[in-house]
Amino acid sequence: MGAVEGWLEGFMHGSVGVGVVLLVSFLLGLRHASDPDHLAAVTTLIASDREHDKIRKAGLMGLLWGLGHGTTLVLLGLPLVLFNRFLPEPVQQAAETLIGVIIVLLAVRLLMRWRRGLYHVHVHSHDGAAAPHRHVHSHSESEAHEHGHAVGRRTPLSAYGVGLVHGIGGSGGLTLLLLSTISNRAEAAAALLLFAAGTAVSMALLSTAFGLAIAGGPMARNFERVAPVLGVLGVAFGAWYALGAVGLVTYPF
């Protein structure tokens, strides 16, 4: 993806029209949503949800994550661009570290829900059904009321909040890019808005695709086995991302 991003950024150097600058900014926003830290956070966010309507809920979660991300980009990035300033390095580093911590927490939550049996699968037949089929079934929330309150539900507000934090981490690099390539402040501000919009649209599409994957097919039928794998990978990636933010490891992307 780095080569693609560099190729797109190349169009913003030199003498180009406003339309090209804005189009490239939108495309960069679409690409930005596929960064590994974004995908890791949203994947565990969606996978933690037990509702049957995975596709619609996944798209909503991704869109709200993108809107939260865009909100922070605009609130922080717009003043920085307009007044020719940069986000202080300590602030950006703290935000990147917090992103890693959030990814770990989301992954741990997924593992806890899996451990409590929220992704247990039953094979059974309905009356008149031609063949047995599988349904995800939770013992922890159906057998006893006293256990139901122990497992919270992932809400749209939480997806928006995760996006807000991610936006802080991305504001520094994006502001640096805009200030180094676009001399006109009005164009830079418009490019920032389109970048934020592109990120929101792209994350909604990616999340919907993931919702399709876990709502049907092999992943849905074996989600009880897939959930712990996603959780462990999320913990490992989040820890590595947080360590990279403080300079203890390096990022290959």
Summary of the structure (lengths in Angstrom):
residues: 253
radius of gyration: 20.5
end to end distance: 8.2
largest distance: 69.1
contacts: 845
relative contact order: 0.23
helix: 71%
strand: 4%
